[in-house]
């Protein structure tokens, strides 16, 4: 009987230890980030170095112009990366955010917004 109680106490202790790590108070936590919004009209280069490398996952882009809308991330070395958007005319869409972006090159003929989440 004593052996059974010992096993029971060990099981309870292990369960409590396992649960305490997932409560958010002692284990690893997911960083909660507020959306970051950039906007403008026409061509621009946007500094987004403050969010480089953070846990943002998507960017929602809009454009109300009639011609090209191109958004290219640029890394800290000044190298352009794969475009987030390369569209003609009005555009609204969500794309995967490039976490290495230090700035964004925006070519647009109208008003545009970029919201990173």
C-alpha positions as CSV (number, residue, x, y, z in Angstrom):
1,X,0.0,0.0,0.0
2,X,2.9,2.4,0.9
3,X,4.5,1.7,-2.5
4,X,1.2,2.5,-4.3
5,X,0.9,5.8,-2.4
6,X,4.5,6.7,-3.3
7,X,3.8,6.1,-7.0
8,X,0.7,8.1,-6.8
9,X,2.5,11.1,-5.2
10,X,5.2,10.9,-7.8
11,X,2.6,10.9,-10.6
12,X,0.9,13.9,-9.1
13,X,4.2,15.8,-8.7
14,X,5.2,15.1,-12.3
15,X,1.8,16.2,-13.5
16,X,2.1,19.5,-11.6
17,X,5.6,20.1,-12.9
18,X,4.5,19.5,-16.5
19,X,1.4,21.7,-16.2
20,X,3.4,24.6,-14.6
21,X,5.5,24.9,-17.8
22,X,2.5,25.4,-20.1
23,X,0.7,28.0,-17.9
24,X,2.6,30.9,-19.4
25,X,4.1,31.8,-16.1
26,X,7.3,29.7,-16.1
27,X,7.8,28.1,-19.5
28,X,8.5,29.5,-22.9
29,X,6.0,32.0,-24.1
30,X,4.9,33.3,-27.4
31,X,5.7,37.0,-27.9
32,X,2.5,38.9,-28.5
33,X,3.1,41.7,-31.1
34,X,0.8,44.5,-32.0
35,X,0.3,45.1,-35.8
36,X,2.6,47.6,-37.4
37,X,1.2,49.8,-40.1
38,X,2.9,51.7,-42.8
39,X,1.2,53.9,-45.4
40,X,2.0,56.4,-48.1
41,X,1.3,57.5,-51.7
42,X,3.6,56.9,-54.6
43,X,7.2,55.6,-54.4
44,X,8.9,55.3,-51.0
45,X,11.4,53.4,-48.9
46,X,10.0,52.4,-45.6
47,X,12.3,51.7,-42.6
48,X,11.1,48.6,-40.8
49,X,14.3,47.8,-39.0
50,X,12.5,48.1,-35.6
51,X,10.6,44.8,-36.4
52,X,13.4,42.9,-38.2
53,X,13.7,39.4,-36.9
54,X,10.6,39.5,-34.7
55,X,7.8,36.9,-34.8
56,X,5.6,38.7,-37.4
57,X,4.2,36.3,-39.9
58,X,2.1,38.1,-42.5
59,X,1.8,41.5,-44.3
60,X,-1.5,42.7,-45.6
61,X,-1.0,45.1,-48.6
62,X,-3.3,47.4,-50.3
63,X,-2.9,49.7,-53.3
64,X,-5.5,52.0,-55.1
65,X,-3.4,53.1,-58.0
66,X,-3.8,52.3,-61.7
67,X,-0.3,51.1,-62.5
68,X,2.5,49.1,-60.9
69,X,2.5,48.2,-57.3
70,X,5.8,46.6,-56.3
71,X,6.9,45.9,-52.7
72,X,10.4,44.5,-52.2
73,X,12.1,43.8,-48.8
74,X,15.7,45.0,-48.5
75,X,18.1,43.4,-46.0
76,X,20.5,45.3,-43.8
77,X,23.2,45.0,-46.5
78,X,21.0,46.8,-49.1
79,X,20.1,43.7,-51.1
80,X,16.6,43.4,-52.5
81,X,14.8,40.2,-51.8
82,X,11.9,38.4,-53.4
83,X,8.9,40.8,-53.9
84,X,6.0,40.7,-51.5
85,X,3.9,42.1,-54.3
86,X,4.3,42.9,-58.0
87,X,0.9,43.8,-59.4
88,X,-0.7,46.2,-61.8
89,X,-3.6,48.3,-60.7
90,X,-5.6,48.0,-57.5
91,X,-4.5,45.3,-55.1
92,X,-5.4,43.9,-51.7
93,X,-3.8,40.8,-50.4
94,X,-2.0,39.1,-47.6
95,X,1.5,37.6,-48.0
96,X,4.1,35.9,-45.9
97,X,6.3,38.5,-44.1
98,X,10.0,38.3,-44.7
99,X,11.6,38.5,-41.2
100,X,15.0,39.6,-42.6
101,X,13.6,42.8,-44.1
102,X,15.3,46.0,-42.8
103,X,13.4,48.2,-45.1
104,X,10.8,48.0,-47.9
105,X,11.1,49.5,-51.4
106,X,7.6,50.6,-52.5
107,X,6.8,51.5,-56.1
108,X,3.3,52.7,-56.4
109,X,1.1,55.0,-58.5
110,X,-1.5,55.6,-55.8
111,X,-2.1,55.3,-52.1
112,X,-0.9,52.2,-50.3
113,X,-0.8,50.5,-46.9
114,X,1.2,47.7,-45.4
115,X,0.1,46.1,-42.1
116,X,2.5,43.6,-40.6
117,X,1.1,41.1,-38.1
